[in-house]
């Protein structure tokens, strides 16, 4: 059995590895000259590139929560890596598992179609073109679509935008603020990239105006005790608490030493129903006047912009659109993979439900409030086992009912069609289907301490290698040492004399674990009482 894998980014790499684990022959096609996907930094936008990174980019997920399940990030990588760290880690992962030999570089996938005998064989015809060569067609037993969710930059239309004479760019073109010195800049959007671009630009521009139609919630990377916030939030036990309590606690934590109202950021809806911007700097940049928050745009003029509250800027030099992306799967028929979130039919965000044979999987067509590589990895592990016939699939009606249920939940939550959710519940669902979901009672009988770490601590990716197919004997050690790995790269100075505050020494990881354990037990009790 052989599979075509479209894309050599993170999704493509974990797809190669999943194929090798299941005895499938992988053939990966990468349109550019190196692996890494979006994590490859280039000063210029590469031909046909969608999402791209900027020079100041730092991950929103901590290293222990975005690592692959059987290949932890090195201790010397900071808790929140910058893009060079991630690219090097991904390259090392590929080298460690000898994945790169399965990648054909500078090869574009032109078309993916069911073969003439698909109803019988479930096979696919994949047409490709390698740079400097003629088109080729191959027949594959399965296809992983790992080309990425964000392909086509979305630029909303406003009255007068076509006549605006200043600079216009999407954040996929933005690299740094060097060329914006002394300029008046408008950043449009309430996403992570909008906050990063606004903060970065504000150090060179005369002033940056950040326009948001509905406001946003700002979440900092660190919790109060300098623990990465995703290690606090993305826990199995937290998912058992009532949603109202989770939102109340999360909102309170997001507002510690930070007034969304006073800074002009206040969202119109609650944290779990709104845009979330992970950013550590935007509040400070607003406080010093370098960034000014504005409501939605009403119209543009030749030299400026007018907002819905009547405020006008007459000397606007540039507009940076941090307004997201459109779906783009132009190599496959729209009846198989649709081109809008409102119409996208993918069972568990992976499988087109109406195909007779489930031999095509879309990897990474999700956005999560947490690390995405572990999600992609579980998706590929599941897909590979489905391709091999080791995991059964529901009937079409069951799959379509689940798709519609999830679509309605997202629409009711956000008031628009999008795919955005906390990673833990979804990961648990996929892991259950594969047979790798941890069992609390099973762990409790064999290793009570590990059971407590797995179910009350952060949902480490390595927990999905403790049992089931392709388990890894190093998973237990990774889980036990993750706390120490987080502080290893930051605790570069140890005071000659320890402070005399007794139990307030935050560097004491044992006390930290005990304190967090007590908090989690309290949350669990509250959840069951309520």
C-alpha positions, 0 to 999 in steps of 0.5 A: 500500500502506498500513500501520496502526501501533499505538503512537507510541513508539520502535517506532512512529516507526521503523515510520513511517520504514521505511514511508516508505523503502519507499513504504508509506503509514503510519497511526500510532495513539497512544492518548495525546496525544504521541509518545514512548511510555514516555519520556513522564514523568507524575506520575500513571499514565495510563489503561491504561499499563503500563511507566512511568518514574520521576524518577531514571531514567537509561538503562542503554545509552550514547547512541551504542549506543542511537541511531538508525542515521541520527540520532546523539544530539547531543554535549552529551547525556551518555554515559548520558542521563536520560529528558528527554534521550531524549524530546527526542531522540526528538521531534527525530528525529520532526521531522527526518524529518517523522514526526509528521504520520502520527500520529493522537493520542488514538486507541485501537486496539480490534481488529485482525482479518484481513479476510474475504478475508484468505486472498486479500488478506492485509489487516487490519481495524483498529477504532479510536476517537479521543477524543470520536468514534465507532468507525471501521474501516479496511482496511490492507495491513499492520500493525505492532504497536508497543504495547510488551512491558510492558503488565500489571504482574505482582504475584506472590501470596504467603500473607498479601499480601491481608491486609497493611495497608501500602502496596502498589505496582508500580514502574510507579506509583513516581515518587520517594521523597518520600512514603516519608520515615522508612518501612520499605520492602520492594523485591521484585525483582532487575531494573534497576528494583528496584535503581533504586527501592531506591537512590532510596528509601534516601535518604528511607526509614528502611531499605530491604530488597531481597528477591531469590529467586536474587540477581543480578549487578550491572553498572556503567555505566562500565568501569574507564577510564570507557568505557561498559561496553556499548561494551566488550561489544557488539562483533562480535568479542566474539561470536566468543569462546567463551561460557565465556570471555566469561562469565569475563571479564564476571564478573571485570569485574563483581566489580572493587572489588565483592564480590557475596558480601559485599554479599549479592547473590551470584547462584545462577548465572553472569552469563549465566544470571542476573538482571543489574542495571545500577546504579552505587549499590546497593553504596554504599547497602548498605555504609552500611546504607541498603539491606539484602539479603534472601532470598525472601519466605515470607509476609506478615502484617498488619503485616510480612513473613517471609523464607525464612530465618526473618528477620521484619520486624514494622513494614513500611510499604510494599512496592514490586514490581519484579517485571516485566510480563505480555504484553498484546495484548488487541486481537488474537486469541490464536491470532495473538499469544499472551499468555505467553512460554511460548506466544509464537510469533513468528519471529525475535521478529517474525512470527506464523509460521502466517499465510498472508500475512506482513503483520503484524509485532510490533515490540519484543517482546524485551529485550536487554542493550544499546540497544533502539532499534537493534533495533526499527529493524532489525525495522521495516526488515525487516518493511517489506521483507517487506510489500513482497515484497522479502525472502522468508520461510521456510516454516512448519516452518522458522519453527516449528523456529527459534521452538522452538530459541530458546525452548529456549535461553532456558529452558535459560539462565534456567530460565524462559520469557523473551526476553533476549539480547545485541543484536549476534548478533540484529542481525546476523541481521536485518541479513543478511536485509535486506542491510545487514550490514557486510562486513569484506572489502569494507570492508577493501579500501576503508577499512581503518581503518573496517573495523577500527572496525566489526569490532573496535570497538563495534557502532554502529547507524550500521554498518547504514547503510554498505551495502544498502537505504537506506544513509546517507552520514553513517554513516561519520562517525558511527562515526569520531566516536562516541568523541569524542561520548561524552567531549564532554559529560563533559570540561567541565574541561580542566586548565591543566597536563596531568599528567606521566605520559606515556602514562597520559593517559586523555583521549587518545582516540588512545591509548584507541583503540590500547589497545582495539584491542590488547585486541580483537586479543588476545581474537580470538586467544584465541577462535580458539586455544581 
